[in-house]
Amino acid sequence: MKVTYFYRPKIISAFSIETVFSTISNALKGQIDIKEYYCSQKLKRFASLFEAWKYQGDINHITGDIYLLAFGLKKGKTIITVHDIGYYENNLKGIKKYIFGLLWYKLPMKRVSAITTISTFTKNKLINHFNIPSNKINVIFNPAPSDFQIFQKQFMEVSS
């Protein structure tokens, strides 16, 4: 089985999504064939929509922030992971918010076979904002990378 991960364009200072999925890929090594596709930068993103078709696998997994690719992938073979909807909620208003919500979230999520979120909080946001059926959304918490360590922190009591 071939799984293709579709990533947002590489951002020099941000690797969190790639780190999460590399942890998953390492755990599945030898069990499935994993391929990766990195979307084009912003102005060329529509080119990625058409190019993505050539790179799809038996399962296509849009790992976040490039949900438009769902229009260029097979409907029954595609999964979307949503990490948050903060930009939609905090930065947009009026018709811009409506169009963005429709094209970035509602229509792509209607088109895919499954949606995963990293928290129940994000799942509830998708249900409330975009009327996505709850049974289409599965919460899968991010895995901790192998170098993750827990540190106990002591807090000082502040007197008032």
ZATIBA-801073 format. One record per residue: residue in one letter; y, z, x of N, C-alpha, C, CB in turn. Coordinates in steps of 0.02 Angstrom, whole numbers, plus 50000, padded with zeros to 5 digits. Atoms other than C-alpha are relative to their C-alpha. Glycine has a CB too. Example, Ala and Ser with C-alpha at 12.3 -4.5 7.8 and 13.67 -1.06 7.14 Angstrom:
ZATIBA-801073
+------+-------+-------+-------+-------+-------+-------+-------+-------+-------+-------+-------+-------+
| code |  n.yy |  n.zz |  n.xx | ca.yy | ca.zz | ca.xx |  c.yy |  c.zz |  c.xx | cb.yy | cb.zz | cb.xx |
+------+-------+-------+-------+-------+-------+-------+-------+-------+-------+-------+-------+-------+
|    a | 49941 | 50000 | 50045 | 49775 | 50390 | 50615 | 50060 | 50000 | 50045 | 50001 | 50062 | 49950 |
|    s | 49941 | 49997 | 49958 | 49947 | 50357 | 50684 | 50055 | 50037 | 49961 | 50023 | 49929 | 50020 |
+------+-------+-------+-------+-------+-------+-------+-------+-------+-------+-------+-------+-------+
end
This chain:
ZATIBA-801073
+------+-------+-------+-------+-------+-------+-------+-------+-------+-------+-------+-------+-------+
| code |  n.yy |  n.zz |  n.xx | ca.yy | ca.zz | ca.xx |  c.yy |  c.zz |  c.xx | cb.yy | cb.zz | cb.xx |
+------+-------+-------+-------+-------+-------+-------+-------+-------+-------+-------+-------+-------+
|    m | 49941 | 50000 | 50042 | 50000 | 50000 | 50000 | 50062 | 50000 | 50044 | 50000 | 50061 | 49952 |
|    k | 49938 | 50005 | 49963 | 50173 | 49954 | 50063 | 50057 | 50031 | 49959 | 50016 | 49926 | 50018 |
|    v | 49941 | 49969 | 50031 | 50323 | 50065 | 50021 | 50060 | 49980 | 50042 | 49992 | 50078 | 49995 |
|    t | 49938 | 50016 | 49965 | 50497 | 50004 | 50064 | 50053 | 50049 | 49979 | 50022 | 49927 | 49985 |
|    y | 49943 | 49956 | 50011 | 50636 | 50131 | 50082 | 50064 | 49958 | 50008 | 50000 | 50062 | 50049 |
|    f | 49935 | 50034 | 49997 | 50808 | 50058 | 50044 | 50053 | 50053 | 50012 | 50014 | 49960 | 49934 |
|    y | 49949 | 49951 | 49980 | 50947 | 50153 | 50133 | 50070 | 49971 | 49993 | 49988 | 50022 | 50072 |
|    r | 49930 | 50019 | 49998 | 51135 | 50150 | 50120 | 50015 | 49974 | 50071 | 50048 | 50060 | 49981 |
|    p | 49983 | 50021 | 49931 | 51225 | 50072 | 50269 | 50002 | 50060 | 50046 | 50069 | 49963 | 50002 |
|    k | 49999 | 49945 | 49953 | 51210 | 50177 | 50424 | 50072 | 50026 | 50009 | 49971 | 49979 | 50069 |
|    i | 49935 | 49967 | 49990 | 51354 | 50301 | 50440 | 49993 | 50042 | 50063 | 50022 | 50043 | 49937 |
|    i | 50005 | 49968 | 49935 | 51386 | 50365 | 50615 | 49993 | 50076 | 49995 | 50060 | 49983 | 50043 |
|    s | 49999 | 49926 | 50003 | 51419 | 50546 | 50564 | 49953 | 50029 | 49948 | 50070 | 50024 | 49987 |
|    a | 50042 | 49974 | 50054 | 51292 | 50559 | 50422 | 49930 | 49972 | 50004 | 50031 | 49984 | 49932 |
|    f | 50070 | 50021 | 49996 | 51103 | 50553 | 50436 | 49955 | 50040 | 49955 | 49976 | 50004 | 50071 |
|    s | 50040 | 49954 | 50039 | 51045 | 50676 | 50305 | 49946 | 49965 | 49959 | 50044 | 50040 | 49954 |
|    i | 50049 | 50035 | 50042 | 50960 | 50551 | 50189 | 49944 | 49971 | 50043 | 50035 | 49944 | 49959 |
|    e | 50049 | 50029 | 49956 | 50874 | 50462 | 50332 | 49953 | 50054 | 50028 | 50034 | 49963 | 50057 |
|    t | 50040 | 49944 | 49974 | 50815 | 50631 | 50401 | 49949 | 50022 | 49949 | 50045 | 50059 | 50020 |
|    v | 50045 | 49979 | 50054 | 50739 | 50680 | 50234 | 49942 | 49951 | 49996 | 50036 | 50005 | 49932 |
|    f | 50053 | 50049 | 50009 | 50643 | 50518 | 50218 | 49958 | 49988 | 50063 | 50029 | 49935 | 49977 |
|    s | 50042 | 50004 | 49940 | 50587 | 50515 | 50400 | 49950 | 50057 | 50001 | 50044 | 50002 | 50064 |
|    t | 50047 | 49944 | 50006 | 50508 | 50686 | 50368 | 49942 | 49980 | 49954 | 50035 | 50063 | 49973 |
|    i | 50051 | 50022 | 50047 | 50415 | 50611 | 50220 | 49957 | 49945 | 50032 | 50032 | 49973 | 49934 |
|    s | 50036 | 50054 | 49967 | 50368 | 50454 | 50318 | 49951 | 50026 | 50052 | 50049 | 49951 | 50033 |
|    n | 50044 | 49971 | 49949 | 50297 | 50557 | 50460 | 49939 | 50034 | 49969 | 50038 | 50050 | 50043 |
|    a | 50056 | 49966 | 50034 | 50191 | 50658 | 50338 | 49950 | 49949 | 49970 | 50027 | 50045 | 49944 |
|    l | 50043 | 50051 | 50032 | 50121 | 50496 | 50262 | 49973 | 49948 | 50050 | 50038 | 49965 | 49946 |
|    k | 50023 | 50047 | 49948 | 50087 | 50405 | 50427 | 49925 | 49990 | 49996 | 50021 | 50024 | 50070 |
|    g | 50071 | 50015 | 50002 | 49921 | 50317 | 50424 | 49972 | 49994 | 49930 | 49962 | 50051 | 50038 |
|    q | 50023 | 50004 | 50069 | 49905 | 50333 | 50235 | 50030 | 49941 | 49962 | 50016 | 50065 | 49963 |
|    i | 49966 | 50058 | 50032 | 50032 | 50201 | 50181 | 50042 | 49965 | 50052 | 50043 | 50023 | 49940 |
|    d | 49957 | 50040 | 49957 | 50132 | 50063 | 50263 | 50072 | 50007 | 49976 | 49977 | 49924 | 50000 |
|    i | 49931 | 49987 | 50019 | 50316 | 50111 | 50262 | 50046 | 49952 | 50038 | 50020 | 50073 | 50013 |
|    k | 49949 | 50044 | 49971 | 50456 | 49985 | 50291 | 50068 | 50028 | 49981 | 49992 | 49926 | 49974 |
|    e | 49932 | 49977 | 50014 | 50644 | 50018 | 50295 | 50047 | 49941 | 49997 | 50023 | 50051 | 50054 |
|    y | 49948 | 50050 | 50006 | 50790 | 49913 | 50239 | 50067 | 50036 | 49995 | 49988 | 49953 | 49938 |
|    y | 49933 | 49970 | 50002 | 50972 | 49960 | 50275 | 50048 | 49950 | 49966 | 50025 | 50018 | 50071 |
|    c | 49953 | 50039 | 50038 | 51099 | 49894 | 50151 | 50060 | 49980 | 50043 | 50024 | 50039 | 49938 |
|    s | 49940 | 50022 | 49965 | 51252 | 49797 | 50212 | 50058 | 50047 | 49986 | 50018 | 49929 | 49980 |
|    q | 49940 | 49961 | 50011 | 51422 | 49877 | 50228 | 50033 | 49980 | 49934 | 50050 | 49991 | 50059 |
|    k | 49970 | 50005 | 50067 | 51534 | 49891 | 50074 | 50015 | 49929 | 49976 | 50062 | 50038 | 49999 |
|    l | 49980 | 50065 | 50026 | 51607 | 49716 | 50061 | 49942 | 49950 | 49996 | 50054 | 49972 | 50043 |
|    k | 50057 | 50045 | 50001 | 51440 | 49633 | 50095 | 49942 | 50027 | 49958 | 49976 | 49987 | 50072 |
|    r | 50054 | 49967 | 50036 | 51341 | 49748 | 49981 | 49968 | 49955 | 49948 | 50027 | 50062 | 49966 |
|    f | 50030 | 50045 | 50049 | 51318 | 49614 | 49849 | 49950 | 49952 | 50032 | 50055 | 49960 | 49964 |
|    a | 50049 | 50041 | 49963 | 51230 | 49508 | 49981 | 49934 | 50039 | 50006 | 50026 | 49981 | 50070 |
|    s | 50060 | 49958 | 49996 | 51108 | 49654 | 50001 | 49961 | 49999 | 49935 | 50019 | 50072 | 50018 |
|    l | 50032 | 50003 | 50066 | 51073 | 49644 | 49815 | 49950 | 49942 | 49998 | 50053 | 49992 | 49945 |
|    f | 50044 | 50058 | 50000 | 50997 | 49471 | 49840 | 49950 | 50002 | 50057 | 50041 | 49937 | 50004 |
|    e | 50044 | 49996 | 49941 | 50924 | 49503 | 50012 | 49943 | 50050 | 49990 | 50042 | 50019 | 50061 |
|    a | 50049 | 49947 | 50011 | 50831 | 49659 | 49954 | 49935 | 49973 | 49970 | 50028 | 50055 | 49954 |
|    w | 50059 | 50030 | 50033 | 50712 | 49551 | 49851 | 49947 | 49981 | 50052 | 50020 | 49938 | 49959 |
|    k | 50046 | 50023 | 49947 | 50635 | 49483 | 50013 | 49964 | 50058 | 50034 | 50038 | 49960 | 50052 |
|    y | 50027 | 49943 | 49963 | 50600 | 49657 | 50081 | 49960 | 50049 | 49957 | 50056 | 50037 | 50032 |
|    q | 50034 | 49951 | 50042 | 50519 | 49740 | 49932 | 49926 | 50006 | 50015 | 50010 | 49982 | 49928 |
|    g | 50070 | 49985 | 49989 | 50350 | 49820 | 49942 | 49963 | 50008 | 49934 | 49992 | 50062 | 50042 |
|    d | 50036 | 49984 | 50061 | 50219 | 49875 | 49818 | 50039 | 50052 | 49960 | 49928 | 50026 | 50016 |
|    i | 49954 | 49951 | 50029 | 50338 | 50019 | 49785 | 50066 | 49996 | 50038 | 49970 | 50073 | 50002 |
|    n | 49934 | 50003 | 49971 | 50525 | 50011 | 49816 | 50035 | 50066 | 49985 | 50042 | 49939 | 49974 |
|    h | 49968 | 49935 | 50009 | 50620 | 50173 | 49842 | 50073 | 49996 | 50025 | 49961 | 50056 | 50037 |
|    i | 49929 | 49999 | 49983 | 50811 | 50170 | 49836 | 50016 | 50073 | 50014 | 50045 | 49970 | 49942 |
|    t | 49995 | 49930 | 49978 | 50847 | 50328 | 49934 | 50066 | 50034 | 49985 | 49987 | 50003 | 50073 |
|    g | 49937 | 49969 | 50019 | 51023 | 50357 | 49873 | 50060 | 49955 | 50013 | 50009 | 50064 | 50037 |
|    d | 49933 | 50028 | 49991 | 51200 | 50290 | 49853 | 50003 | 49923 | 50003 | 50028 | 50026 | 50062 |
|    i | 49998 | 50074 | 50003 | 51152 | 50104 | 49836 | 49960 | 49977 | 49938 | 49970 | 49968 | 50065 |
|    y | 50039 | 50010 | 50061 | 51087 | 50103 | 49658 | 50005 | 49929 | 49973 | 50023 | 50048 | 49947 |
|    l | 49993 | 50069 | 50022 | 51151 | 49926 | 49628 | 49940 | 49957 | 50021 | 50064 | 49970 | 50028 |
|    l | 50057 | 50039 | 49977 | 51000 | 49863 | 49726 | 49945 | 49996 | 49947 | 49972 | 50031 | 50063 |
|    a | 50051 | 50001 | 50053 | 50894 | 49904 | 49572 | 50001 | 49935 | 49962 | 50012 | 50059 | 49952 |
|    f | 49995 | 50065 | 50035 | 50958 | 49741 | 49495 | 49964 | 49945 | 50038 | 50073 | 49981 | 49990 |
|    g | 50032 | 50052 | 49960 | 50877 | 49643 | 49637 | 49927 | 50016 | 50018 | 50038 | 49990 | 50063 |
|    l | 50069 | 49980 | 49986 | 50708 | 49732 | 49640 | 49958 | 50000 | 49937 | 49998 | 50070 | 50033 |
|    k | 50045 | 50000 | 50058 | 50556 | 49728 | 49527 | 50006 | 50065 | 49960 | 49927 | 49989 | 50022 |
|    k | 49986 | 49943 | 50044 | 50586 | 49842 | 49379 | 49945 | 50053 | 50001 | 50009 | 49975 | 49929 |
|    g | 50055 | 49953 | 50006 | 50415 | 49923 | 49366 | 49975 | 50028 | 50067 | 49943 | 49968 | 49966 |
|    k | 50023 | 49980 | 49933 | 50398 | 49950 | 49554 | 50054 | 50038 | 50038 | 49977 | 49940 | 50039 |
|    t | 49943 | 49972 | 49965 | 50562 | 50037 | 49593 | 50016 | 50071 | 49977 | 50061 | 49956 | 49990 |
|    i | 49983 | 49929 | 50011 | 50611 | 50221 | 49609 | 50070 | 50010 | 50030 | 49947 | 50049 | 50033 |
|    i | 49934 | 49981 | 49973 | 50787 | 50292 | 49634 | 49999 | 50075 | 50012 | 50058 | 49979 | 49951 |
|    t | 49987 | 49929 | 49988 | 50827 | 50459 | 49715 | 50075 | 50011 | 49997 | 49971 | 50023 | 50069 |
|    v | 49929 | 49982 | 50007 | 50993 | 50536 | 49664 | 50009 | 50069 | 50032 | 50023 | 50000 | 49925 |
|    h | 49986 | 49937 | 49965 | 51062 | 50671 | 49778 | 50055 | 50039 | 49964 | 50020 | 49986 | 50072 |
|    d | 49947 | 49968 | 50039 | 51221 | 50708 | 49679 | 50042 | 49947 | 49967 | 50044 | 50046 | 50046 |
|    i | 49954 | 50047 | 50032 | 51354 | 50628 | 49570 | 50073 | 50025 | 50008 | 49983 | 49992 | 49925 |
|    g | 49934 | 49970 | 49987 | 51505 | 50717 | 49646 | 50057 | 49949 | 50001 | 49998 | 50036 | 50065 |
|    y | 49947 | 50049 | 49998 | 51605 | 50559 | 49680 | 50018 | 49978 | 49930 | 49979 | 49939 | 50043 |
|    y | 49988 | 50021 | 50069 | 51585 | 50502 | 49500 | 50039 | 50054 | 49962 | 49933 | 49986 | 49964 |
|    e | 49969 | 49946 | 50038 | 51634 | 50672 | 49430 | 50070 | 50018 | 50025 | 49957 | 50061 | 50003 |
|    n | 49938 | 49973 | 49972 | 51777 | 50715 | 49548 | 50053 | 49949 | 50019 | 49983 | 50039 | 50060 |
|    n | 49953 | 50047 | 49973 | 51860 | 50554 | 49603 | 50020 | 49943 | 49953 | 49972 | 49970 | 50061 |
|    l | 49986 | 50056 | 50044 | 51862 | 50436 | 49455 | 50025 | 50023 | 49932 | 49937 | 49958 | 49991 |
|    k | 49974 | 49985 | 50066 | 51954 | 50430 | 49290 | 50004 | 49936 | 49959 | 50070 | 50034 | 50004 |
|    g | 49987 | 50056 | 50045 | 51972 | 50318 | 49138 | 49949 | 49944 | 50004 | 50067 | 49973 | 50012 |
|    i | 50042 | 50059 | 50001 | 51905 | 50141 | 49136 | 49962 | 49991 | 50065 | 50042 | 49937 | 49986 |
|    k | 50033 | 50005 | 49935 | 51864 | 50146 | 49322 | 49937 | 50044 | 50000 | 50049 | 50021 | 50057 |
|    k | 50057 | 49954 | 50004 | 51750 | 50296 | 49291 | 49946 | 49971 | 49954 | 50023 | 50070 | 49975 |
|    y | 50048 | 50029 | 50047 | 51669 | 50210 | 49142 | 49961 | 49943 | 50032 | 50036 | 49975 | 49936 |
|    i | 50033 | 50058 | 49969 | 51632 | 50048 | 49236 | 49955 | 50021 | 50058 | 50053 | 49949 | 50026 |
|    f | 50040 | 49975 | 49944 | 51572 | 50139 | 49392 | 49937 | 50034 | 49974 | 50041 | 50050 | 50043 |
|    g | 50058 | 49966 | 50029 | 51458 | 50250 | 49287 | 49949 | 49952 | 49972 | 50022 | 50048 | 49947 |
|    l | 50044 | 50050 | 50030 | 51387 | 50100 | 49195 | 49963 | 49960 | 50054 | 50041 | 49953 | 49956 |
|    l | 50031 | 50044 | 49949 | 51356 | 49990 | 49349 | 49964 | 50038 | 50055 | 50053 | 49957 | 50030 |
|    w | 50028 | 49963 | 49944 | 51315 | 50125 | 49476 | 49943 | 50045 | 49979 | 50053 | 50041 | 50034 |
|    y | 50051 | 49952 | 50022 | 51210 | 50244 | 49372 | 49961 | 49976 | 49939 | 50033 | 50066 | 49984 |
|    k | 50035 | 50011 | 50063 | 51168 | 50202 | 49191 | 49955 | 49938 | 50000 | 50051 | 49994 | 49945 |
|    l | 50041 | 50061 | 50002 | 51109 | 50021 | 49204 | 49946 | 49998 | 50054 | 50044 | 49939 | 50007 |
|    p | 50055 | 49999 | 49950 | 51016 | 50037 | 49370 | 49945 | 50049 | 49982 | 50028 | 50017 | 50069 |
|    m | 50050 | 49950 | 50017 | 50929 | 50194 | 49308 | 49959 | 49982 | 49939 | 50033 | 50067 | 49990 |
|    k | 50036 | 50025 | 50058 | 50881 | 50111 | 49146 | 49947 | 49949 | 50024 | 50048 | 49967 | 49949 |
|    r | 50042 | 50054 | 49974 | 50801 | 49971 | 49249 | 49940 | 50023 | 50041 | 50041 | 49955 | 50041 |
|    v | 50054 | 49978 | 49956 | 50690 | 50074 | 49366 | 49946 | 50037 | 49962 | 50028 | 50045 | 50056 |
|    s | 50056 | 49967 | 50033 | 50522 | 50151 | 49327 | 50004 | 50076 | 50005 | 49935 | 49977 | 50029 |
|    a | 49995 | 49927 | 49993 | 50564 | 50326 | 49391 | 50062 | 50018 | 50039 | 49937 | 50028 | 50036 |
|    i | 49942 | 49972 | 49965 | 50707 | 50433 | 49453 | 49980 | 50068 | 50027 | 50063 | 50006 | 49953 |
|    t | 50009 | 49933 | 49973 | 50696 | 50581 | 49570 | 50069 | 50028 | 50016 | 49953 | 49999 | 50063 |
|    t | 49939 | 49966 | 49979 | 50832 | 50708 | 49600 | 49979 | 50057 | 50046 | 50041 | 50027 | 49938 |
|    i | 50016 | 49947 | 49953 | 50843 | 50844 | 49730 | 50011 | 50070 | 49971 | 50043 | 49993 | 50063 |
|    s | 49990 | 49935 | 50033 | 50886 | 50981 | 49604 | 50000 | 49992 | 49924 | 50066 | 50031 | 50024 |
|    t | 49996 | 49999 | 50073 | 50877 | 51028 | 49421 | 50072 | 49990 | 49979 | 49972 | 50066 | 49972 |
|    f | 49929 | 50008 | 50013 | 51067 | 51035 | 49426 | 50018 | 49925 | 49996 | 50042 | 50035 | 50055 |
|    t | 49985 | 50071 | 50000 | 51078 | 50849 | 49471 | 49963 | 49965 | 49943 | 49980 | 49968 | 50068 |
|    k | 50037 | 50029 | 50056 | 50943 | 50805 | 49343 | 50040 | 50010 | 49936 | 49930 | 50032 | 49994 |
|    n | 49962 | 49985 | 50061 | 51045 | 50890 | 49206 | 50065 | 49960 | 49997 | 50015 | 50074 | 49996 |
|    k | 49939 | 50041 | 49998 | 51203 | 50798 | 49262 | 49985 | 49928 | 49978 | 50031 | 50000 | 50071 |
|    l | 50019 | 50068 | 50020 | 51113 | 50630 | 49243 | 49986 | 49995 | 49925 | 49939 | 49976 | 50039 |
|    i | 50015 | 49998 | 50072 | 51050 | 50677 | 49071 | 50064 | 50005 | 49960 | 49953 | 50060 | 49983 |
|    n | 49938 | 49989 | 50038 | 51221 | 50738 | 49012 | 50050 | 49942 | 50005 | 50033 | 50063 | 50024 |
|    h | 49950 | 50052 | 49991 | 51330 | 50600 | 49086 | 49975 | 49931 | 49978 | 50021 | 49997 | 50072 |
|    f | 50025 | 50069 | 50009 | 51216 | 50448 | 49066 | 49944 | 49994 | 49949 | 49977 | 49974 | 50066 |
|    n | 50051 | 50001 | 50053 | 51092 | 50496 | 48930 | 49933 | 49973 | 50025 | 50024 | 49959 | 49941 |
|    i | 50064 | 50020 | 49972 | 50942 | 50467 | 49043 | 49947 | 50047 | 49970 | 50000 | 50004 | 50080 |
|    p | 50052 | 49956 | 50028 | 50782 | 50531 | 48960 | 49972 | 50047 | 50054 | 49942 | 49957 | 49971 |
|    s | 50021 | 49950 | 49951 | 50727 | 50692 | 49046 | 49930 | 49986 | 50028 | 50001 | 50069 | 49969 |
|    n | 50068 | 50013 | 49976 | 50546 | 50633 | 49059 | 49997 | 49943 | 50052 | 49954 | 49983 | 49942 |
|    k | 49996 | 50053 | 49950 | 50603 | 50488 | 49171 | 50022 | 50029 | 50068 | 50047 | 49945 | 49978 |
|    i | 49972 | 49969 | 49940 | 50677 | 50610 | 49299 | 49955 | 50056 | 50024 | 50071 | 50026 | 49987 |
|    n | 50040 | 49947 | 49968 | 50573 | 50715 | 49418 | 50040 | 50033 | 50055 | 49934 | 49971 | 50028 |
|    v | 49966 | 49963 | 49947 | 50646 | 50851 | 49527 | 49952 | 50008 | 50058 | 50025 | 50069 | 49974 |
|    i | 50038 | 49991 | 49938 | 50580 | 50844 | 49705 | 50049 | 50026 | 50052 | 49965 | 49932 | 50023 |
|    f | 49954 | 49969 | 49953 | 50666 | 50962 | 49823 | 49992 | 49967 | 50068 | 49987 | 50076 | 50005 |
|    n | 50002 | 50028 | 49933 | 50711 | 50898 | 49996 | 49953 | 50041 | 50044 | 50070 | 49997 | 50031 |
|    p | 50042 | 49963 | 49954 | 50581 | 50942 | 50127 | 50041 | 50025 | 50060 | 49942 | 49955 | 50025 |
|    a | 49967 | 49974 | 49940 | 50633 | 51047 | 50274 | 49973 | 49962 | 50061 | 49989 | 50077 | 50008 |
|    p | 50025 | 50034 | 49940 | 50625 | 50954 | 50440 | 49962 | 50048 | 50044 | 50059 | 49969 | 50040 |
|    s | 50043 | 49958 | 49958 | 50504 | 51017 | 50572 | 50039 | 50048 | 50045 | 49956 | 49956 | 50043 |
|    d | 49960 | 49955 | 49958 | 50646 | 51093 | 50675 | 50041 | 50051 | 49961 | 50046 | 49959 | 50043 |
|    f | 49963 | 49953 | 50043 | 50712 | 51194 | 50528 | 49979 | 50072 | 50016 | 49988 | 49985 | 49926 |
|    q | 50014 | 49930 | 49987 | 50726 | 51380 | 50564 | 50042 | 50043 | 49954 | 50013 | 50018 | 50074 |
|    i | 49964 | 49953 | 50042 | 50775 | 51525 | 50453 | 50029 | 50054 | 50045 | 49953 | 50031 | 49946 |
|    f | 49967 | 49947 | 49963 | 50900 | 51646 | 50527 | 50026 | 50052 | 49951 | 50058 | 49972 | 50044 |
|    q | 49973 | 49946 | 50041 | 50939 | 51813 | 50449 | 50072 | 50012 | 50022 | 49957 | 50066 | 50007 |
|    k | 49930 | 49988 | 49983 | 51124 | 51842 | 50441 | 50022 | 50067 | 49971 | 50045 | 49942 | 49974 |
|    q | 49974 | 49936 | 50022 | 51205 | 52011 | 50430 | 50071 | 49989 | 49974 | 49999 | 50053 | 50058 |
|    f | 49934 | 50004 | 50029 | 51356 | 52024 | 50317 | 50035 | 50067 | 50006 | 49997 | 49977 | 49927 |
|    m | 49961 | 49938 | 49996 | 51493 | 52149 | 50342 | 50028 | 50015 | 49931 | 50057 | 49994 | 50053 |
|    e | 49971 | 49979 | 50064 | 51552 | 52248 | 50194 | 50075 | 50003 | 50009 | 49971 | 50069 | 49977 |
|    v | 49927 | 50001 | 49997 | 51736 | 52220 | 50161 | 50026 | 50052 | 49950 | 50029 | 49928 | 49984 |
|    s | 49972 | 49950 | 50046 | 51832 | 52366 | 50090 | 50065 | 49974 | 49972 | 50011 | 50068 | 50037 |
|    s | 49939 | 50024 | 50033 | 51969 | 52334 | 49967 | 50055 | 50051 | 49999 | 49985 | 49980 | 49930 |
+------+-------+-------+-------+-------+-------+-------+-------+-------+-------+-------+-------+-------+
end
